[in-house]
């Protein structure tokens, strides 16, 4: 076979050119390699200089990273509660929050099938220092009942009226130092003091062993039907709403009428006449704080502000917030502020009270040694009082009487006076539960209308 390839001649000059090109290529590669090595050396030197200069900062970077990591975990654990949108009536979905990376319900009540088996615990002999509460009155004789003994008392201060009696500063101080038997003002001072309830309603209220109560005076809010209640609990717990005649008229104008059994839905309506204060906010403090006076046979009460819809079973609430925690009073921590002095600034800023009357209250509290601490017994030093769950016993009854007297003497902003009474009385068994539990207990609807004040004067 013939080889068909054609030879390509290469001259000596071409051969020399190729060799020169190869040598040039080798020199260029060596030069480039040298430049690369030089750049690497320069980079290494710069890195070493940087490390020598900034090593303290670099040493702390891992610690800072660890701190940020732990902070993010803490933020996740305390993530704001996920709650139903405000204004949504009849919502029952639970409010939740993330704890340890897991989303959980804020309020942990018993399963619905277990609640009907709950019974009120037997009364125990407690070690509380207060054994009996004596309520001052102008009746001039003694009337011994389950919760009180009435005695006569003179009047002095125009700030108070015939419903409250006139508590002197000396009497106020003595009420905080009571031992075994406390003698205090606690509303209902005179039979001419107002807050009149019909005999039929009083007879009904005497039958309540536990009560959920609310009130609307001045027609400010609608009445929201409770939800989430188990049928068996309706036989154990009364639902009572206090109205005045203004509210009754405004509700009737919207087609809501009291039936022949004095009921609107699940609520027993008690229409109160001759309210003792022209300030409707003070009138509302009577059922809020003095449930032991209105329901003398009741062992437990749950107060719900009129702007809210109660959405949990009341017996389940008592078990979770009182019995399970061995508490006698349960109330929510405040969501925005942490002590009464911060709250006082907010009260003035929001025009809830005048700067002058707030300053009078604060001056008295400073004089009485109330600090500006933001924590008390491991909890916030400020409560949000739209829901109050409590046992009726001499100590809690005294607490509520003293609290009521403070809102009468000073501003009606009860969140200012609650921490004061709590510190002065040093009452044990108080369950300050987290804000997200409060949000789970109710659907907050907000106030609907401006409250209509009473025209008459409340002075003596």
Wavefront OBJ file of the C-alpha trace (Angstrom):
o trace
v 0.000 0.000 0.000
v 1.278 3.406 -0.925
v 1.540 6.197 1.661
v -0.523 9.104 0.319
v 0.670 11.657 2.895
v 2.641 14.606 1.617
v 5.729 15.716 3.587
v 5.865 19.353 4.719
v 9.321 20.780 4.430
v 10.671 22.820 7.364
v 13.592 25.094 6.849
v 16.347 25.840 9.419
v 14.990 29.374 9.876
v 11.535 28.077 10.660
v 13.022 25.648 13.147
v 14.904 28.451 14.888
v 11.717 30.575 15.069
v 9.769 27.757 16.686
v 12.491 27.168 19.258
v 12.602 30.870 20.108
v 8.845 30.971 20.572
v 8.983 27.978 22.862
v 11.725 29.600 24.976
v 9.731 32.844 25.170
v 6.651 30.945 26.259
v 8.601 29.186 29.010
v 10.075 32.508 30.244
v 6.602 34.066 30.286
v 5.171 31.187 32.296
v 8.010 31.425 34.779
v 7.481 35.162 35.073
v 3.736 34.731 35.593
v 4.382 32.058 38.208
v 6.745 34.446 39.963
v 4.109 37.178 39.964
v 1.540 34.752 41.366
v 3.887 33.662 44.131
v 4.609 37.277 44.928
v 0.880 38.093 45.128
v 0.308 35.103 47.406
v 3.129 36.226 49.667
v 1.762 39.749 49.768
v -1.728 38.439 50.592
v -0.315 36.262 53.349
v 1.606 39.192 54.824
v -1.482 41.402 54.711
v -3.537 38.693 56.388
v -0.982 38.333 59.171
v -0.891 42.101 59.710
v -4.705 42.167 59.830
v -4.825 39.345 62.376
v -2.192 41.015 64.570
v -4.148 44.258 64.512
v -7.704 42.934 64.938
v -7.297 39.715 66.897
v -9.201 41.030 69.979
v -12.249 41.764 67.809
v -12.005 38.416 66.053
v -11.765 36.702 69.415
v -15.087 38.153 70.489
v -16.948 37.469 67.247
v -17.893 33.864 68.198
v -19.169 35.105 71.575
v -21.250 37.770 69.852
v -22.619 35.190 67.428
v -23.557 32.904 70.296
v -25.271 35.779 72.067
v -27.279 36.633 68.960
v -28.250 33.009 68.544
v -29.484 32.756 72.128
v -31.338 36.065 71.756
v -33.124 34.761 68.687
v -34.138 31.655 70.612
v -35.438 33.780 73.465
v -37.369 35.947 71.035
v -38.922 32.833 69.552
v -39.862 31.540 72.992
v -41.538 34.824 73.861
v -43.136 35.482 70.520
v -46.237 37.666 70.866
v -49.399 35.672 71.206
v -51.289 34.847 68.040
v -54.834 35.864 68.856
v -58.133 36.090 67.007
v -58.578 39.395 65.165
v -60.081 42.046 67.432
v -63.783 42.646 66.933
v -64.624 39.135 65.756
v -67.615 38.075 67.817
v -68.063 34.398 68.767
v -64.509 33.373 67.928
v -63.426 30.274 69.862
v -60.054 29.499 68.277
v -57.321 29.498 70.942
v -54.695 32.172 71.367
v -51.267 30.563 70.926
v -47.613 31.418 71.414
v -44.281 29.718 70.703
v -42.632 28.113 73.728
v -39.346 26.280 73.186
v -39.838 26.378 69.431
v -43.297 24.779 69.616
v -46.569 26.660 69.167
v -48.841 25.982 72.119
v -52.163 27.302 73.479
v -51.720 30.088 76.026
v -54.578 28.929 78.231
v -54.451 25.253 79.140
v -57.781 24.183 80.518
v -59.055 20.662 81.100
v -60.662 18.747 78.220
v -64.392 19.523 77.919
v -65.347 15.986 78.922
v -63.553 16.366 82.276
v -65.010 19.718 83.337
v -68.491 18.370 84.274
v -66.801 16.176 86.899
v -65.282 19.174 88.698
v -66.731 20.170 92.045
v -65.946 23.201 94.153
v -63.202 22.310 96.637
v -64.065 22.048 100.298
v -63.252 25.138 102.302
v -59.939 24.794 104.083
v -58.713 26.429 107.254
v -56.103 28.783 105.837
v -53.291 30.508 107.648
v -54.390 33.936 106.451
v -54.012 36.665 109.040
v -57.515 38.031 108.358
v -60.321 35.897 109.783
v -63.245 38.306 109.656
v -64.177 41.552 107.914
v -66.422 44.114 109.591
v -68.054 46.620 107.230
v -68.762 50.109 108.517
v -72.310 51.433 108.254
v -74.535 54.175 109.589
v -77.239 51.734 110.702
v -76.197 52.042 114.334
v -76.481 48.332 115.076
v -74.785 45.013 114.316
v -75.926 42.784 111.513
v -73.958 39.545 111.308
v -73.966 37.736 108.002
v -71.706 35.400 106.082
v -69.361 38.156 105.033
v -69.794 41.093 107.357
v -70.770 42.788 110.567
v -72.197 46.309 110.281
v -71.370 49.048 112.799
v -72.068 52.791 112.996
v -69.584 55.382 111.727
v -69.591 59.173 111.457
v -68.802 61.092 108.249
v -66.300 63.847 107.462
v -65.040 64.028 103.871
v -67.025 65.529 100.989
v -65.080 63.355 98.523
v -67.176 60.386 99.658
v -70.953 59.992 99.803
v -73.678 58.054 101.583
v -72.862 54.924 99.622
v -69.179 54.896 100.548
v -69.124 56.528 103.946
v -66.351 59.014 104.688
v -63.088 57.254 105.312
v -60.492 59.400 107.086
v -56.803 59.059 106.326
v -56.310 57.541 109.764
v -59.008 54.935 109.081
v -57.422 54.276 105.719
v -54.049 53.587 107.334
v -55.573 51.368 110.021
v -57.382 49.275 107.406
v -54.026 48.125 105.986
v -52.773 47.076 109.419
v -55.695 44.860 110.375
v -55.027 41.611 112.199
v -57.613 38.808 112.393
v -60.564 41.245 112.344
v -60.606 44.097 109.820
v -63.010 47.010 110.258
v -63.357 48.865 106.959
v -65.520 50.949 104.699
v -66.744 48.827 101.811
v -69.650 50.565 100.121
v -73.346 50.165 101.060
v -72.665 52.452 104.007
v -76.177 53.873 104.229
v -79.582 52.610 103.179
v -79.958 56.038 101.562
v -76.703 55.658 99.614
v -78.200 54.336 96.399
v -77.473 51.292 94.236
v -80.977 49.930 94.690
v -81.716 46.358 93.601
v -85.174 44.810 93.655
v -86.054 42.201 96.265
v -86.595 39.635 93.525
v -83.134 40.211 92.098
v -81.554 40.116 95.544
v -83.239 36.790 96.250
v -81.832 35.389 93.008
v -78.333 36.688 93.774
v -78.456 34.959 97.163
v -78.652 31.602 95.355
v -75.374 32.009 93.432
v -72.426 29.908 94.616
v -70.274 31.124 91.731
v -70.930 34.025 89.398
v -69.670 35.562 86.173
v -70.627 39.227 86.232
v -70.379 42.306 84.065
v -72.054 45.704 83.919
v -72.954 48.461 81.511
v -74.003 51.789 82.974
v -74.781 54.787 80.802
v -75.481 52.717 77.698
v -71.838 52.526 76.648
v -71.611 48.888 75.534
v -73.679 46.069 74.106
v -74.204 42.813 75.985
v -72.178 39.928 74.544
v -73.395 36.408 75.127
v -70.839 34.083 76.745
v -69.590 31.217 74.614
v -67.513 28.119 75.255
v -69.522 27.226 78.354
v -70.363 23.580 79.041
v -73.981 22.795 79.808
v -73.138 21.285 83.194
v -71.504 24.546 84.291
v -74.706 26.523 83.755
v -76.185 24.685 86.743
v -73.224 25.718 88.932
v -72.514 29.287 87.815
v -74.749 32.371 87.549
v -74.283 34.881 84.737
v -75.353 38.327 85.963
v -75.218 41.621 84.039
v -75.898 44.865 85.885
v -77.633 47.572 83.874
v -79.000 50.971 84.697
v -82.157 52.394 83.149
v -80.142 54.270 80.510
v -78.599 51.015 79.290
v -81.955 49.243 79.388
v -83.466 51.943 77.155
v -80.542 51.920 74.719
v -80.646 48.127 74.421
v -84.396 48.101 73.902
v -83.917 50.667 71.137
v -81.734 48.073 69.402
v -84.307 45.333 69.849
v -82.734 43.645 72.912
v -85.383 43.207 75.585
v -85.377 41.499 78.966
v -87.770 38.535 78.983
v -90.257 37.622 81.722
v -87.532 35.624 83.530
v -85.284 38.722 83.650
v -82.996 37.080 81.094
v -81.247 38.146 77.895
v -79.760 34.949 76.540
v -77.637 33.377 79.277
v -77.428 36.614 81.279
v -79.670 37.411 84.211
v -80.229 41.165 83.942
v -80.275 43.152 87.185
v -81.426 46.734 86.631
v -79.921 49.002 89.287
v -81.653 52.224 90.258
v -80.370 55.297 92.079
v -76.703 54.915 91.201
v -74.546 56.638 93.836
v -72.025 58.440 91.579
v -72.421 60.899 88.729
v -69.200 59.408 87.345
v -70.304 56.202 85.627
v -66.788 54.805 85.903
v -67.130 54.787 89.679
v -70.565 53.181 89.464
v -68.961 50.385 87.455
v -66.435 49.720 90.241
v -69.224 48.516 92.557
v -70.019 45.220 90.769
v -66.399 44.919 89.670
v -64.865 45.105 93.146
v -67.682 44.410 95.578
v -69.056 41.125 94.264
v -68.771 39.678 97.779
v -71.263 42.297 98.953
v -73.643 41.719 96.070
v -73.409 37.904 96.153
v -72.996 37.100 99.872
v -73.369 33.335 99.395
v -70.986 33.036 96.461
v -67.650 31.304 96.896
v -66.188 32.372 93.557
v -66.594 35.202 91.087
v -65.279 36.081 87.636
v -65.483 39.691 86.547
v -65.512 40.502 82.808
v -65.446 44.073 81.500
v -68.413 45.020 79.345
v -66.232 45.565 76.256
v -65.391 41.837 76.173
v -67.124 38.575 75.312
v -66.299 35.805 77.786
v -65.426 32.708 75.754
v -64.271 29.976 78.128
v -66.069 27.676 80.546
v -66.142 29.369 83.975
v -65.576 26.205 85.998
v -62.635 25.350 83.762
v -61.264 28.856 84.354
v -61.584 28.490 88.135
v -59.756 25.158 87.985
v -56.931 26.451 85.780
v -56.307 29.828 87.396
v -57.204 29.223 91.056
v -57.431 25.579 92.100
v -54.551 24.228 90.039
v -52.231 27.064 91.089
v -53.404 27.146 94.725
v -54.373 30.809 94.293
v -57.154 32.934 95.734
v -57.079 35.760 93.172
v -56.042 35.758 89.515
v -55.520 38.824 87.359
v -53.561 39.581 84.192
v -50.192 41.258 83.993
v -50.280 44.557 82.130
v -49.373 44.306 78.472
v -47.669 47.660 77.912
v -46.305 49.021 81.201
v -44.708 47.670 84.349
v -45.418 49.904 87.346
v -47.996 52.384 88.582
v -45.765 55.406 87.936
v -45.471 54.506 84.249
v -49.226 53.948 84.185
v -49.819 57.363 85.771
v -47.974 59.062 82.893
v -50.102 57.146 80.387
v -53.300 58.068 82.249
v -52.453 61.766 82.026
v -51.258 61.493 78.405
v -54.527 59.809 77.374
v -56.629 62.312 79.345
v -58.078 59.584 81.544
v -57.571 61.820 84.595
v -56.243 65.304 85.242
v -52.552 65.806 86.067
v -53.520 67.378 89.388
v -55.577 64.458 90.710
v -52.998 61.926 89.508
v -50.237 63.852 91.277
v -52.222 63.843 94.538
v -52.463 60.050 94.312
v -48.796 59.591 93.450
v -47.665 61.878 96.240
v -49.600 59.782 98.736
v -48.151 56.559 97.328
v -44.603 57.921 97.458
v -45.198 59.038 101.013
v -46.374 55.508 101.818
v -43.108 54.099 100.465
v -44.247 52.554 97.161
v -41.116 52.128 94.989
v -40.815 52.460 91.223
v -39.776 48.814 90.882
v -41.013 47.170 87.706
v -41.214 43.693 89.254
v -43.038 42.418 92.321
v -42.836 38.803 93.485
v -41.305 37.830 90.148
v -44.112 39.347 88.066
v -44.843 42.726 86.555
v -45.698 45.304 89.211
v -48.771 46.388 87.215
v -51.995 44.522 86.429
v -54.629 44.827 83.716
v -57.960 44.515 85.501
v -60.502 43.730 82.776
v -60.771 40.138 84.084
v -60.675 39.276 87.792
v -61.014 35.683 88.991
v -61.191 35.190 92.737
v -62.296 33.180 95.690
v -64.523 34.927 98.199
v -62.818 34.724 101.589
v -62.054 37.311 104.292
v -58.645 38.197 102.846
v -59.743 38.735 99.231
v -62.878 40.524 100.440
v -60.694 42.907 102.451
v -58.417 43.405 99.465
v -61.327 44.386 97.231
v -62.746 46.750 99.860
v -59.406 48.554 100.183
v -59.055 48.716 96.416
v -62.552 50.183 96.085
v -61.794 52.818 98.721
v -58.692 53.873 96.776
v -60.590 54.486 93.528
v -63.149 56.513 95.468
v -60.545 58.587 97.304
v -58.263 59.187 94.311
v -58.722 58.615 90.559
v -61.078 55.979 89.233
v -58.185 54.387 87.279
v -58.050 51.121 89.202
v -54.773 50.032 87.575
v -53.028 52.759 89.554
v -54.328 51.577 92.912
v -54.182 47.777 92.483
v -50.364 47.511 92.874
v -50.512 49.869 95.832
v -53.030 47.712 97.713
v -51.158 44.552 96.743
v -47.891 45.863 98.207
v -49.469 47.292 101.324
v -51.545 44.224 102.152
v -48.885 41.692 101.060
v -51.652 39.252 100.162
v -50.433 35.743 99.268
v -51.993 33.513 96.628
v -52.174 36.069 93.791
v -51.826 34.576 90.309
v -50.614 37.267 87.892
v -51.112 35.374 84.653
v -49.586 36.306 81.250
v -51.291 38.718 78.893
v -51.918 36.027 76.287
v -54.114 34.092 78.748
v -56.269 37.178 79.225
v -56.572 37.473 75.451
v -57.643 33.840 75.266
v -60.376 34.239 77.880
v -62.278 36.920 75.979
v -63.015 38.342 72.569
v -62.251 42.029 73.025
v -64.833 44.133 71.222
v -63.952 47.643 72.394
v -66.345 50.250 73.746
v -69.254 50.930 71.410
v -70.676 54.274 72.477
v -69.861 57.203 74.701
v -71.199 56.639 78.199
v -73.989 58.995 79.254
v -73.172 60.527 82.656
v -75.728 61.052 85.383
v -76.811 64.660 85.637
v -77.288 64.876 89.392
v -74.459 65.595 91.835
v -72.921 62.792 93.891
v -71.991 65.004 96.845
v -73.660 64.767 100.221
l 1 2 3 4 5 6 7 8 9 10 11 12 13 14 15 16 17 18 19 20 21 22 23 24 25 26 27 28 29 30 31 32 33 34 35 36 37 38 39 40 41 42 43 44 45 46 47 48 49 50 51 52 53 54 55 56 57 58 59 60 61 62 63 64 65 66 67 68 69 70 71 72 73 74 75 76 77 78 79 80 81 82 83 84 85 86 87 88 89 90 91 92 93 94 95 96 97 98 99 100 101 102 103 104 105 106 107 108 109 110 111 112 113 114 115 116 117 118 119 120 121 122 123 124 125 126 127 128 129 130 131 132 133 134 135 136 137 138 139 140 141 142 143 144 145 146 147 148 149 150 151 152 153 154 155 156 157 158 159 160 161 162 163 164 165 166 167 168 169 170 171 172 173 174 175 176 177 178 179 180 181 182 183 184 185 186 187 188 189 190 191 192 193 194 195 196 197 198 199 200 201 202 203 204 205 206 207 208 209 210 211 212 213 214 215 216 217 218 219 220 221 222 223 224 225 226 227 228 229 230 231 232 233 234 235 236 237 238 239 240 241 242 243 244 245 246 247 248 249 250 251 252 253 254 255 256 257 258 259 260 261 262 263 264 265 266 267 268 269 270 271 272 273 274 275 276 277 278 279 280 281 282 283 284 285 286 287 288 289 290 291 292 293 294 295 296 297 298 299 300 301 302 303 304 305 306 307 308 309 310 311 312 313 314 315 316 317 318 319 320 321 322 323 324 325 326 327 328 329 330 331 332 333 334 335 336 337 338 339 340 341 342 343 344 345 346 347 348 349 350 351 352 353 354 355 356 357 358 359 360 361 362 363 364 365 366 367 368 369 370 371 372 373 374 375 376 377 378 379 380 381 382 383 384 385 386 387 388 389 390 391 392 393 394 395 396 397 398 399 400 401 402 403 404 405 406 407 408 409 410 411 412 413 414 415 416 417 418 419 420 421 422 423 424 425 426 427 428 429 430 431 432 433 434 435 436 437 438 439 440 441 442 443 444 445 446 447 448 449 450 451 452 453 454 455 456 457 458 459 460
